[in-house]
Amino acid sequence: MKKTIITLAVIAAVAATVGGYYYTRPGPEPTVTTVTVSRGDIVESVGATGTLDAVTSVTVGSQVSGIIQELYADFNSIVRKGQVIARLDPTMIQTQIEQARANLVRAQADVERLKVTLADARTKLERARELSGRKLITQQELETAEVNVKSAEAQLRSAQASLSQSQASLRTNEVNLEHTVITAPIDGIVISRNVEIGQTVAASFNAPTLFIIAADLTEMKCTANIDESDVGRIRPGQRVTFRVDAYPTEEFTGTVSQVRLQPIVVQNVVTYGTVIDVPNPSLKLKPGMTANVQIEIARRSNVLRVPNAAVRFRPSAEIFQALRQEVPPDLNQPRGPRGRMAGGTGAAPAGASQPPASQAAGTEPRPETRPGATTSAGAAAGTPRPGLAAPPGERGGGDRRFDSNDPERRARMMERLKQMPEAERQQFLARLKERGIELDAPPAGAAGRPRQAPEQGAVPAMVAAGSTTIDSLFGPLPTTTSFGRVWLWLSGQKQIKGPIPVRLGISDGQNTELIEGELKEGQELVAAVQIGGTQVQGRGTSGSPLIQQRGGPPPGFRR
């Protein structure tokens, strides 16, 4: 019995030791993926696909029907203006010319015969008048002589008209004979030949195409179809780079010259044709090539670049526990209805105003009524949304609100009001009225000036301004600004530090320009954390580096 008790005690002690070890042993070591703050160039661009073509190309046809007798030009032939490039069989037209000449001779003979007839009728009329004066002939005979003169004159005019018609017919056939010789209308290169010797061309309804001549292939154009979501950022004069499959390692350049207004709808996808001028001095580019185009919207040179993966990273409490760090207090706070910054915290920025009662139930406010909301991508930096309070950090200098005397902001606000539900629109108008803003009232200085209907036939403003194309009326693109937060990786301590608020500019899809923030070149930022082979996603993680636009800028930043 004593041995049994000792054995059971030993087994219990071993089990307690093993259980305590498994209970107190550290968890799996987390794997931290980092990216580095670097310095370099950032180019924001819009991608599209286009087709290369000659700037000027002329289709050469035939105005007469016939058989191709000779061809003096082929594909890639360099031709000069007036040079003979083809000849039709003129036999049929020459026969028509001979027939027209015979008709002309007959018409001339008829005219001569009728001139003699008219002269004889006039002589007889004079003799009849003398005899009638002597009472030697009757009145009826005199009238007959007068009728004969008028009849001869009418026949002569008819013959003269037939003579003119015969002359015109002869001239038409002679011109058709000249058209059997096809000449080049411009200096250029033959890029298409559609006929062969012996082929019959018929010009009954439409002129058949014989050749296509490109004026100058050292200057080409590329017509790219830009999606409707990107066309607002395209401006004439923007730099373009593109590649073609024929030269995959070579990059070509061009310049945007025109953004056409005609929409192209294919399967409910709307695109707009954008014409790009392309120099081609080496003649490497050929008409019809497909170009993969990148239109440069904005460029920043030698700036600090923050990888987008670091801006998207949002740590969670599980990540801090795995790294044996204290969980920041804001991660334990409940999600607020608004005022959340990019890190996904529930605490509102210092100085932010409280949400209205209608928004206290946890519903996300509309962008038009969200205090502290920044402008969307592409909107001008530094312009708060109309009708909203100034962002945090600016309230100390006065409460900047919607300026009802600004025509542009007033128009934008009215447009947004039209899209709101009726109940929400009435609530919003009531809040503005409490602030002393009357959207229905005319702007200051406009009282007593009723809106006048445009006069019929009035000159449009763009014409009155002297603009010849609408491209010249496009304004410059506004500056893109956004806010975010990143987390530093302290490799020596194996801990993350942050959050560090940053102000960001343009992005190329991989990196984003750093405008303001306590970051230096070479610092490591956290992009992802894996615990036990599983990547842990923090709260608020989003695929877009511009998630921070849902709230105001971090404290200490000004718009």
Secondary structure, DSSP 8 states (H G I E B T S, - for coil): -HHHHHHHHHHHHHHHHHHHHHHHS-----EEEEEE-EEEEEEEEEEEEEEEEESSEEEEE-SS-EEEEEE---TT-EE-TT-EEEEE--HHHHHHHHHHHHHHHHHHHHHHHHHHHHHHHHHHHHHHHHHHHTT-S-HHHHHHHHHHHHHHHHHHHHHHHHHHHHHHHHHHHHHHHHHTEEE-SSSEEEEEE---TT-EE--SSS--EEEEEES-TTEEEEEEEEETTTGGG--TT-EEEEEETTEEEEEEEEEEEEEEEEEEEETTEEEEEEEEEEE-TT----TT-EEEEEEEEEEEEEEEEEEHHHHH----HHHHHHTT----HHHHS---SS---TT--S---TT-----GGGTTS----TTT-TT----TTS-TT---TTS---TTSGGG------TT-HHHHHHHHHHHHHS-HHHHHHHHHHHHHTT--SSS--TT-TT-------TT---HHHHTT-SSGGGG--------EEEEEEEEETTTTEEEEEEEEEEEEE-SSEEEEEEES--TT-EEEEEEEETTEEE--TT--S-TTGGGGS---TT---
